[in-house]
Every structure is written in structure tokens, then in C-alpha cells.
Amino acid sequence: MHYTIYVDLVWVVQCYINSILLIWIKFFLRKESTILKMLFAVLLGGTGNTFIILICSEGIQRKFMMIVPVFITICLLLVNLGVFRIAFGRQNQKEYIKLMGMYWIVAVAFAGFLSFSPQLGPFFRTNRGFLSVSGKELFVKGMIFLAILPVVNQLYQRIKLNRTQCYLLEFEHRGKKIRGKGLLDTGNCLRNCQNNEPVVIAEYQFMKELFSAEEQEYLEKMLDWNCDIQNENIKVVYIPYHSLGESHGLLLGVYIEQLGIYLENERKQIMHNLVGLYAGKISAKEEYQVILHTDCVEAKDSMR
């Protein structure tokens, strides 16, 4: 049996499928992107996958049976890395692995969704594999798959929140933005002794991107207790604290213009924006970079 491959049709289908997968990844992993970046990523993914499908043709596989599987695997890896780089910007190795894993999980889920065809009307008449679905069925099921995204994402975020008590945070200061994760620590009762406002504790290496090079140099000297000159561009306060390992300590605090927290897929603006800078690592496994005060999540009047 011989198959005729229509390259233009395959390219359109691959672009459509890639757009659905990228939208799922963007929502689940909460990655920032723009429509233009997503469009270029979809075009690259559709073109790369079409090329791979052509490689999988019967004639090429018969001639190069030993090297085709290896070549296809390398091509898939490179195409996906290029798609992620364009859509979500430069990532570290850990984030690329996370993106790749999520991509294949969603791809398998979508393939299973396409192959499921109950007797529900003219669009779904027979139980077939996802490679034999019609264009109309592919389009309708793709829209349904996107429509259930908010529900699945909200359920996933609730399960994750109940399990880890970690929240996605967004800091904004003088036009710069950074995102990270914060652990809700019920034992964090640290407050500024001058006005009793709660203090969020964050790693300095994580927060330093919000400041200029001059401000970073100043803060690093302050953290080393090697500076006695006040910088007019940045307001710092000393926050006394005590813990099991430190009976009488001082934490360097800075004020951030905006601090947002994502609760159940909704961004809340937090009024308490005093951040205590910690010179070391808060999480040994780097699962989070911030320790949240209980007021940030539990008190409704602390948000706006």
C-alpha cells in the first residue's frame, strides 16, 4: 500500500497541532511570551515536524533503516529546543527539560483525545487512530482540547498548591520584572519593628536582577557589612530577627514597587512589599527562592 503525502496540508496540520501544544505549555508552566513569538515558534515547529514526517516515508526508511530512528530523534530534539527558545526565550537546562517533558505529556494526551471518537454526531462517527482523523474532526477536537485547558489547569494548580504550598510570585521594580516561587511558611512571623509590616524573605541572587549594577554593588557591600554610606537611589532598612541558629540577627530589607502572587490562576497585588534579602540559598533543592509571610496569602485585606 502506498500513501500520497501532501506537504502543504501536512504543514498546516502540524502548525495547528503545535499551536495547541504551545498554548497548553504556556498556561501550565506559566511562561511569558508574545503573540508574535508564539507565531514564529508555531511556524518553526510545523516546518520541522513536516520535514521529519517526510524523512519517515517508506522509501527513505528502506534505504537508511539503521540511521533514520537516530536522525529523527536528534531532529525532534533540535526542533523542540528551537521552538521553546523562540516562544519563551532563553532558559536554563532544568527549564528546558521541564518544557520538553510537558510537551510530550500534552502531545500524548492530545493524541489520545484525537483517537477517542464516541458516537456523538457527524464529527465523530468511528473509533479510529489519530493519524486518520478528518480535517473537520481535528479542528473541532483541537478547539475542545483548548476549551478544557482552564479547567484542567485550575485543578492542577489546586492539587499542586495543597501539596507544596508554593506560589508563583512576580516582582516588579522600576520597569524590571522577575518571576519565582515562594513557600508559604506558617512559622514566618517576621515583621518590621518600626511599623509592624510583615516581611517577605528572598534570596539576594534571585532579587539582584531588579537593581542596577551600582545598586547591586551597594547592596552586596551592605550584606557584607562593608559599607557605611547611604545610597540615595535605594531605601534599605535593618530588620532584627531571632531564630534557632541566630539569637540576635539583622536582615537587610529593601522596598520593591510591586509584588504579585498568583492564587488559583489569578494575580493578586500584595500591599506588603518589604523584602528581606538573604545572602545564601533558601531551598537546598532550589524549589523556591522566597519565603512568604502568612499575611500574604491568608489575610484578604492584605491584597488589592
Order of alpha helices (4+ residues) and beta strands (2+ residues): alpha-alpha-alpha-alpha-alpha-alpha-alpha-beta-beta-beta-alpha-alpha-beta-beta-beta-beta-beta-beta
